[in-house]
Amino acid sequence: MKLAYCLPFLLVAAACGQSGAEYEPILDGAPSAAFQVDLTACQSLARDQKQFDSETVQAAVLGAGIGAVLGEVDSSDDPWGGAVVGALVGGASGVADADERREEIVVECMRGRGHRVVG
């Protein structure tokens, strides 16, 4: 039953898996002639970063452990169901963090190429 509640969130997380790499930063002023070329290169750099890195795996394992404990404490659920839901939620959280890191890569890359990025 818990898995059915988490499925929509997981689908959204999977669909947004590349959203950080597709980020288009906000500039202070007009874009330069090299803006689009630099943006494409920076987005490509961000896209090359692994989405499921060790931090994502750690978040999934931690979520599984917490879910198993909560599933054991709650007499109506079994620990396996809680572990599965916890792993899914932890993994989704890790994917969201990876997307934020990709967005930061785009911003810092553009700043490094001389663009006045404010966010």
C-alpha positions in Angstrom: 0.0 0.0 0.0 2.8 2.4 0.9 4.5 1.7 -2.4 1.4 2.9 -4.3 1.6 6.3 -2.5 5.3 6.7 -3.4 5.0 5.7 -7.0 3.9 9.2 -8.3 6.7 10.9 -6.5 9.2 8.4 -8.0 7.9 9.0 -11.5 8.2 12.8 -11.0 11.8 12.4 -9.7 12.7 10.1 -12.7 11.2 12.6 -15.1 13.1 15.4 -13.6 16.4 13.5 -13.6 18.1 15.8 -16.1 16.4 19.0 -15.0 19.5 20.4 -13.2 21.6 20.0 -16.3 19.0 21.8 -18.4 19.0 24.9 -16.1 19.3 28.2 -17.8 20.8 30.8 -15.5 19.6 34.3 -14.9 21.9 37.0 -16.0 22.6 40.5 -14.8 22.4 42.3 -18.1 22.1 41.2 -21.7 23.7 37.9 -22.8 26.9 38.1 -24.8 27.4 36.7 -28.2 29.1 33.6 -26.7 26.2 32.9 -24.2 24.4 30.2 -26.1 27.6 28.3 -27.0 28.9 28.5 -23.4 25.5 27.5 -22.0 25.4 24.4 -24.2 28.9 23.4 -23.1 28.1 24.0 -19.4 24.9 22.0 -19.6 26.7 19.2 -21.3 29.3 19.2 -18.5 26.6 19.1 -15.9 24.7 16.3 -17.8 27.9 14.2 -17.7 27.8 14.0 -13.9 26.4 10.8 -12.5 22.9 11.0 -11.2 23.1 7.9 -9.0 26.4 8.6 -7.2 27.5 7.2 -3.8 25.5 9.9 -1.9 22.3 8.8 -3.6 23.0 5.2 -2.7 23.8 6.2 0.9 20.5 8.1 1.1 18.6 5.0 -0.3 20.3 2.7 2.3 19.6 5.1 5.1 16.0 5.4 4.0 15.7 1.6 3.9 17.0 1.3 7.4 14.7 4.0 8.8 11.7 2.5 6.9 12.4 -1.0 8.2 12.5 0.3 11.8 9.3 2.2 11.4 7.7 -0.7 9.6 8.6 -3.0 12.6 7.3 -0.5 15.1 4.0 0.0 13.3 2.2 -3.3 13.9 0.1 -3.0 10.8 3.1 -3.0 8.4 6.0 -5.3 8.0 9.6 -4.2 8.0 10.1 -5.1 4.4 7.4 -2.8 3.2 8.9 0.0 5.3 12.4 -0.7 4.0 11.2 -0.6 0.3 9.4 2.7 0.8 12.3 4.1 2.8 14.8 3.2 0.1 12.6 4.7 -2.6 12.1 8.0 -0.7 15.8 8.1 0.2 16.8 7.4 -3.4 14.4 10.1 -4.7 16.0 12.5 -2.2 19.4 11.6 -3.5 18.3 12.2 -7.1 17.0 15.7 -6.1 20.3 16.5 -4.5 22.1 15.4 -7.7 19.9 17.7 -9.8 20.8 20.6 -7.5 24.5 19.9 -7.9 24.0 19.9 -11.7 22.3 23.2 -11.6 25.2 24.6 -9.5 27.7 23.2 -12.1 25.9 25.1 -14.8 25.9 28.4 -12.8 29.6 28.1 -11.8 30.7 27.1 -15.3 28.9 30.1 -16.8 30.5 32.4 -14.2 33.9 30.8 -15.0 33.4 31.7 -18.6 32.8 35.4 -17.7 29.0 35.6 -17.7 27.4 37.7 -15.0 25.1 35.0 -13.5 23.0 36.0 -10.5 21.1 32.7 -10.1 
